[in-house]
Each structure stands twice: as C-alpha cells, then as structure tokens.
Amino acid sequence: MTEVSFNNGLPGKASGNNSRILSSEEEGEAVEATRHGSRRVSKTGTGASKRSRSHLPPKRPTTLKESLLVDYGRQIHNHLKRLESETELTAFLLRHDIAQDYRAKMVDWMMEVLSTFKMAEQTFFLAVTLLDRFFKLSRKPLQSSELHLSGIVAMFIASKYEDIIPLLMRTVINKIGHGKFTVK
C-alpha cells in the first residue's frame, strides 16, 4: 500500500488532507494512469474526474521528424517551391542534338536500372533532375551518344546522395555501363 496525494489528479508526494492510502489494485491503476498521461478516477470521489478519449488533447508529435514537420514544414515547402520556380527546366534540349523521345527512353531506362538495384524512389527523381539540369547548364552542345553516359553519372551521383548503400563504381562501369566506360 502507498500513501498518495492527489495534486491535480496525479499521484505525487503526500501533502495536507488530500492524501490517502491506496490499495494495491488502486496503486496499479494510478501507475497505469500516470504512464498514459490520463487522470485516475477515485472511488471515493477525491481526485480528478476521468477523461473520456474524446476529451483528450490532440496528439502531440512523438518523433523528431514529426516535431520538425510541425515546426518547419510550411517554411520547407515554400523554400522548395521557390527553388523549383527559379530553376525552370523548359526547352533545355533545344541546343543539344538529343531528341525528346531519346530523353524519355533514357528516363524509362533509368527507372528500370534503379528499381533493379533496389535504390530509393527519391534516387530516381534526383537523377532525372540532375540530368535535366546538366542539359540546361551545359554550354557545349551534347550529342545523343553522350546521353547514356550523362544518365549513368546522374544515377551514380543521386545514389551517393540518397541511398544508404549507394551504387559502387565497379557496378556502374560493369553492369550499368556494360563495360563501355573506363576509369581514368
């Protein structure tokens, strides 16, 4: 048996006339109530009243990710939208000798490769973005023969950035590049 005071309905140190001796069953209930953050109902009428689940406060973020999303989610979203508008990727293939359908086939092939090697979905999206930005910022006109190498490099960089276990250079050269490229 334990002597407990009811200070705002929560068990604590005994103080004044709000304390009483709890039976072992009541003591277990009080400990459970404290663990779950709810208030315990006293059979004698002392203490706080029991709250129903509908009257509980809204769930607070329990993980760091959830709390950061609550705190910074809107700012991150606005920042990414601004970045997206600043890097408009329209008509980036016009100065290159690469047809749009070749780029589309390259993107499909990149999806197949990355899914075969079980890379994260985000790796694919980053690889396509890197490829398109490379085409946009490249000053030298690129030939369609350079599309394959550009796609492989974009996947390799994206994998290094996004994946826990990224693509290895040996895998990129031998399996993805089919041995067409060498390391200098």
KOLVEXNU-249108 format. One line per 10 residues: number of its first residue (from 1); their letters; for each residue x, y, z of N, C-alpha, C, CB. Coordinates in steps of 0.2 Angstrom, whole numbers. Glycine has a CB too. Example, Ala and Ser with C-alpha at 12.3 -4.5 7.8 and 13.67 -1.06 7.14 Angstrom:
1> AS> 66:-28:39:62:-22:39:66:-16:39:57:-22:45 ~ 64:-11:35:68:-5:36:64:0:39:70:-3:29
// end
This chain:
1> MTEVSFNNGL> 4:-6:0:0:0:0:4:6:0:-5:0:6 ~ 2:11:-3:6:18:-4:1:23:-2:8:18:-11 ~ 5:28:1:1:35:3:2:39:-3:3:38:9 ~ -3:42:-6:-3:46:-12:-7:52:-11:-5:42:-18 ~ -5:58:-13:-9:64:-13:-12:65:-20:-5:70:-10 ~ -17:68:-20:-20:70:-27:-19:77:-28:-27:68:-27 ~ -14:79:-32:-12:86:-34:-14:86:-41:-5:87:-32 ~ -19:89:-43:-22:90:-50:-23:83:-52:-17:93:-55 ~ -25:78:-48:-27:71:-50:-22:67:-51:-31:72:-56 ~ -15:69:-51:-10:64:-52:-7:62:-45:-5:68:-56
11> PGKASGNNSR> -4:56:-45:-1:54:-39:5:58:-38:0:46:-39 ~ 7:59:-32:13:63:-30:15:62:-23:13:70:-32 ~ 19:66:-20:20:66:-13:14:68:-9:26:71:-11 ~ 14:65:-3:8:66:1:8:73:4:8:61:7 ~ 3:77:4:3:84:7:-4:85:9:5:89:1 ~ -5:88:15:-11:90:18:-16:85:18:-14:96:13 ~ -23:87:18:-28:82:19:-30:79:12:-34:86:21 ~ -27:80:7:-28:77:0:-25:70:0:-26:81:-6 ~ -22:67:5:-18:61:4:-22:55:7:-11:61:7 ~ -21:49:4:-25:43:7:-21:37:5:-32:43:5
21> ILSSEEEGEA> -22:32:8:-19:25:7:-22:22:1:-18:21:13 ~ -18:20:-4:-21:16:-10:-20:9:-9:-18:18:-16 ~ -25:5:-11:-24:-2:-11:-20:-4:-17:-31:-6:-12 ~ -18:-10:-17:-13:-12:-22:-16:-12:-29:-10:-20:-21 ~ -23:-13:-29:-26:-13:-36:-27:-5:-38:-33:-16:-35 ~ -28:-1:-33:-29:6:-35:-22:9:-37:-32:10:-29 ~ -17:6:-33:-10:8:-35:-8:7:-42:-5:5:-29 ~ -10:1:-44:-8:-1:-51:-12:3:-56:-10:-9:-52 ~ -18:5:-54:-22:9:-59:-19:16:-59:-29:10:-56 ~ -16:19:-53:-13:25:-53:-7:25:-57:-12:27:-46
31> VEATRHGSRR> -3:20:-57:3:20:-61:2:19:-68:8:13:-59 ~ -3:15:-70:-5:15:-77:-7:22:-79:-11:10:-78 ~ -11:25:-75:-14:32:-77:-8:37:-78:-19:34:-72 ~ -3:36:-74:2:41:-74:6:39:-81:7:40:-68 ~ 7:33:-82:11:31:-88:7:34:-95:12:24:-89 ~ 1:34:-95:-3:36:-101:-5:43:-101:-9:31:-102 ~ -3:46:-95:-5:54:-95:-12:55:-94:-2:57:-101 ~ -16:50:-92:-23:52:-90:-24:52:-83:-27:46:-93 ~ -29:55:-81:-31:56:-74:-35:50:-71:-35:62:-73 ~ -34:48:-65:-37:42:-62:-43:44:-58:-32:39:-57
41> VSKTGTGASK> -48:40:-59:-54:41:-55:-54:38:-48:-60:38:-59 ~ -56:42:-43:-55:39:-36:-62:37:-35:-53:45:-31 ~ -63:31:-32:-69:28:-30:-72:32:-24:-68:21:-28 ~ -69:35:-21:-71:39:-15:-73:46:-17:-67:40:-9 ~ -72:48:-23:-74:55:-26:-68:60:-25:-80:57:-22 ~ -63:58:-22:-57:63:-22:-53:62:-28:-53:62:-15 ~ -49:67:-30:-45:67:-36:-49:70:-42:-43:60:-37 ~ -46:69:-47:-49:72:-53:-54:67:-56:-44:74:-58 ~ -58:70:-61:-63:65:-64:-60:62:-70:-69:69:-66 ~ -62:56:-72:-59:53:-78:-61:56:-84:-62:45:-78
51> RSRSHLPPKR> -56:57:-88:-57:60:-95:-59:54:-100:-51:64:-97 ~ -64:56:-104:-65:51:-110:-60:52:-115:-72:52:-112 ~ -59:48:-120:-55:48:-125:-56:54:-130:-54:42:-129 ~ -63:56:-130:-65:61:-135:-63:68:-132:-72:61:-136 ~ -61:68:-125:-59:75:-122:-52:75:-121:-63:75:-116 ~ -48:71:-124:-41:71:-123:-38:76:-128:-37:64:-124 ~ -33:80:-126:-30:85:-130:-27:81:-137:-24:88:-127 ~ -26:85:-142:-24:82:-148:-17:79:-147:-23:88:-154 ~ -16:74:-151:-9:70:-151:-3:75:-153:-9:64:-156 ~ 2:75:-148:7:79:-149:12:75:-153:11:81:-143
61> PTTLKESLLV> 17:78:-157:22:75:-161:26:71:-156:26:80:-165 ~ 27:64:-158:31:60:-154:38:59:-156:28:53:-153 ~ 40:60:-163:46:59:-165:49:65:-167:46:54:-171 ~ 56:65:-168:59:71:-170:57:74:-177:67:70:-171 ~ 56:69:-182:53:70:-188:46:74:-188:53:64:-193 ~ 42:71:-184:35:74:-183:36:81:-181:31:70:-179 ~ 40:82:-175:40:89:-172:43:94:-177:44:88:-166 ~ 48:92:-181:51:96:-186:46:98:-191:58:93:-189 ~ 42:93:-193:37:94:-199:32:99:-196:34:88:-201 ~ 30:99:-190:25:104:-187:29:111:-187:23:101:-180
71> DYGRQIHNHL> 35:111:-185:38:117:-184:40:120:-190:44:116:-179 ~ 43:117:-195:46:119:-201:43:117:-208:53:118:-201 ~ 38:113:-207:35:111:-214:33:116:-219:29:107:-212 ~ 30:121:-216:27:126:-221:33:130:-224:23:131:-217 ~ 38:131:-220:44:135:-222:48:131:-228:49:137:-217 ~ 49:124:-226:52:120:-231:48:120:-237:53:113:-228 ~ 42:119:-237:38:119:-243:39:125:-247:30:117:-241 ~ 38:131:-244:39:137:-248:46:138:-251:37:143:-243 ~ 51:136:-247:58:136:-250:59:132:-256:63:134:-244 ~ 56:126:-256:56:121:-261:52:124:-267:54:114:-259
81> KRLESETELT> 47:126:-266:43:129:-272:46:135:-275:36:132:-269 ~ 50:139:-271:54:145:-274:60:142:-278:56:149:-268 ~ 63:137:-275:69:134:-279:66:131:-286:72:129:-275 ~ 61:128:-285:58:125:-291:56:130:-297:52:121:-290 ~ 54:136:-294:52:141:-299:58:145:-302:47:146:-296 ~ 63:145:-298:70:148:-300:73:144:-305:74:149:-294 ~ 73:137:-305:76:133:-310:71:130:-315:80:127:-306 ~ 68:134:-318:63:132:-323:67:128:-329:60:138:-327 ~ 64:122:-330:68:117:-334:63:116:-341:69:110:-331 ~ 63:121:-345:59:121:-351:64:122:-357:53:126:-351
91> AFLLRHDIAQ> 63:118:-362:67:119:-368:74:118:-367:65:126:-371 ~ 76:114:-363:83:113:-361:87:108:-366:84:110:-354 ~ 83:105:-371:86:101:-376:87:104:-382:82:95:-377 ~ 84:110:-383:85:114:-390:92:114:-392:81:120:-389 ~ 96:116:-388:103:117:-391:107:111:-392:107:122:-386 ~ 104:105:-389:108:99:-390:105:95:-395:107:95:-383 ~ 109:90:-398:107:85:-403:104:79:-400:113:84:-407 ~ 99:80:-395:96:75:-392:88:76:-393:98:74:-384 ~ 85:71:-395:78:71:-397:74:70:-390:76:66:-402 ~ 68:73:-389:65:72:-383:63:65:-382:58:76:-383
101> DYRAKMVDWM> 61:61:-387:60:54:-386:66:50:-384:57:51:-393 ~ 72:52:-386:78:48:-383:78:50:-375:84:51:-387 ~ 77:56:-374:77:58:-366:72:54:-363:76:65:-365 ~ 66:53:-365:61:49:-362:63:42:-362:54:50:-366 ~ 66:39:-367:68:32:-366:74:31:-361:71:30:-373 ~ 78:36:-360:83:36:-355:80:37:-348:88:42:-356 ~ 75:41:-347:72:41:-341:69:34:-339:67:47:-341 ~ 65:31:-344:62:25:-343:68:19:-341:59:22:-349 ~ 73:20:-344:79:15:-343:82:16:-336:84:16:-348 ~ 82:23:-334:85:24:-328:80:22:-322:86:32:-327
111> MEVLSTFKMA> 74:22:-323:69:19:-318:70:11:-318:62:21:-321 ~ 71:8:-323:72:1:-323:78:-1:-320:72:-2:-330 ~ 84:3:-321:90:1:-318:90:2:-310:96:6:-321 ~ 87:8:-308:87:10:-301:82:5:-297:85:17:-300 ~ 77:3:-301:72:-2:-297:76:-9:-297:66:-2:-301 ~ 79:-11:-302:83:-17:-302:88:-18:-296:87:-18:-309 ~ 92:-12:-295:96:-12:-290:93:-10:-283:102:-7:-292 ~ 87:-9:-283:83:-8:-277:85:-1:-273:83:-14:-272 ~ 86:4:-277:88:10:-275:81:14:-273:91:15:-280 ~ 82:19:-269:76:23:-266:73:26:-272:78:28:-261
121> EQTFFLAVTL> 66:27:-271:62:31:-276:65:38:-277:55:31:-275 ~ 67:41:-272:70:48:-272:76:48:-276:71:51:-265 ~ 80:43:-277:86:42:-281:84:44:-288:89:36:-280 ~ 79:40:-290:76:41:-297:75:49:-299:70:37:-299 ~ 71:52:-295:69:59:-296:75:63:-296:64:61:-291 ~ 79:62:-291:85:66:-291:90:65:-297:89:65:-284 ~ 90:59:-299:94:58:-305:91:61:-311:95:50:-306 ~ 85:61:-312:82:64:-318:83:72:-317:74:63:-318 ~ 82:75:-311:83:82:-311:90:84:-312:81:84:-303 ~ 95:80:-310:102:81:-311:103:81:-319:107:76:-308
131> LDRFFKLSRK> 101:76:-322:101:75:-329:99:81:-333:98:69:-332 ~ 93:83:-331:90:89:-335:93:95:-333:82:90:-332 ~ 96:96:-327:99:102:-325:106:102:-329:101:103:-318 ~ 109:97:-330:115:96:-334:114:98:-341:118:89:-333 ~ 109:96:-344:107:98:-351:106:106:-351:101:94:-353 ~ 103:108:-346:101:115:-346:107:120:-345:96:117:-341 ~ 112:118:-341:118:122:-339:124:120:-344:120:121:-332 ~ 123:115:-348:129:113:-352:130:119:-358:128:106:-355 ~ 136:121:-358:137:126:-364:138:123:-370:143:131:-362 ~ 142:117:-370:143:114:-376:138:110:-378:150:109:-375
141> PLQSSELHLS> 136:110:-385:130:106:-387:132:98:-386:129:107:-394 ~ 128:94:-384:129:87:-382:126:83:-388:126:85:-376 ~ 129:78:-389:127:73:-394:122:68:-391:132:70:-398 ~ 118:64:-395:114:59:-392:119:53:-389:109:56:-397 ~ 125:52:-392:129:47:-389:131:48:-382:135:46:-394 ~ 131:55:-380:133:57:-373:127:56:-368:136:64:-373 ~ 121:54:-371:116:54:-366:116:48:-361:109:53:-370 ~ 119:42:-364:120:36:-359:124:38:-354:122:30:-364 ~ 130:41:-355:135:42:-350:132:48:-345:141:45:-353 ~ 129:52:-348:126:58:-343:121:55:-339:122:63:-348
151> GIVAMFIASK> 117:50:-341:112:47:-337:115:42:-331:107:42:-341 ~ 120:39:-333:124:34:-329:127:39:-323:129:30:-332 ~ 130:44:-325:133:49:-320:128:52:-315:137:54:-323 ~ 122:54:-318:117:56:-314:114:51:-309:111:59:-319 ~ 113:45:-311:111:40:-307:116:38:-301:110:33:-310 ~ 123:38:-303:128:37:-298:128:43:-293:135:37:-302 ~ 128:49:-295:128:55:-290:122:54:-286:128:61:-294 ~ 116:53:-289:110:53:-285:110:47:-280:104:52:-290 ~ 113:42:-282:113:36:-277:118:38:-271:116:30:-281 ~ 123:41:-273:128:43:-267:124:48:-262:134:46:-270
161> YEDIIPLLMR> 120:52:-265:117:57:-261:111:54:-257:114:63:-265 ~ 107:50:-260:101:47:-257:101:41:-253:95:47:-262 ~ 105:36:-256:104:29:-254:109:28:-248:105:24:-259 ~ 107:23:-243:111:21:-238:117:17:-240:107:18:-233 ~ 115:13:-245:120:9:-248:120:11:-255:119:1:-247 ~ 125:15:-257:124:18:-264:127:13:-269:128:25:-265 ~ 126:15:-276:129:11:-281:137:11:-281:127:14:-288 ~ 140:6:-282:148:6:-282:150:7:-289:150:-1:-280 ~ 156:11:-289:159:12:-296:160:6:-300:165:16:-295 ~ 162:1:-297:163:-6:-301:156:-8:-304:165:-11:-296
171> TVINKIGHGK> 151:-7:-300:144:-9:-303:142:-5:-308:139:-9:-297 ~ 143:2:-308:141:7:-313:145:5:-319:143:14:-310 ~ 151:4:-319:155:3:-325:153:-4:-328:163:3:-323 ~ 153:-9:-324:152:-16:-327:145:-18:-329:155:-21:-322 ~ 141:-16:-324:134:-19:-326:129:-13:-329:131:-21:-319 ~ 130:-7:-326:125:-2:-329:128:1:-336:124:4:-324 ~ 135:2:-336:138:5:-342:140:-1:-347:144:8:-340 ~ 139:-7:-345:141:-13:-350:148:-13:-352:136:-12:-356 ~ 152:-10:-348:160:-10:-349:162:-5:-355:162:-17:-351 ~ 157:-1:-357:159:4:-362:163:10:-359:152:7:-365
181> FTVK> 164:11:-353:167:16:-350:173:14:-345:163:21:-346 ~ 178:18:-345:184:16:-341:185:21:-336:190:14:-345 ~ 188:20:-330:190:25:-325:197:27:-327:190:22:-318 ~ 198:34:-327:205:36:-328:208:39:-322:204:42:-333
// end
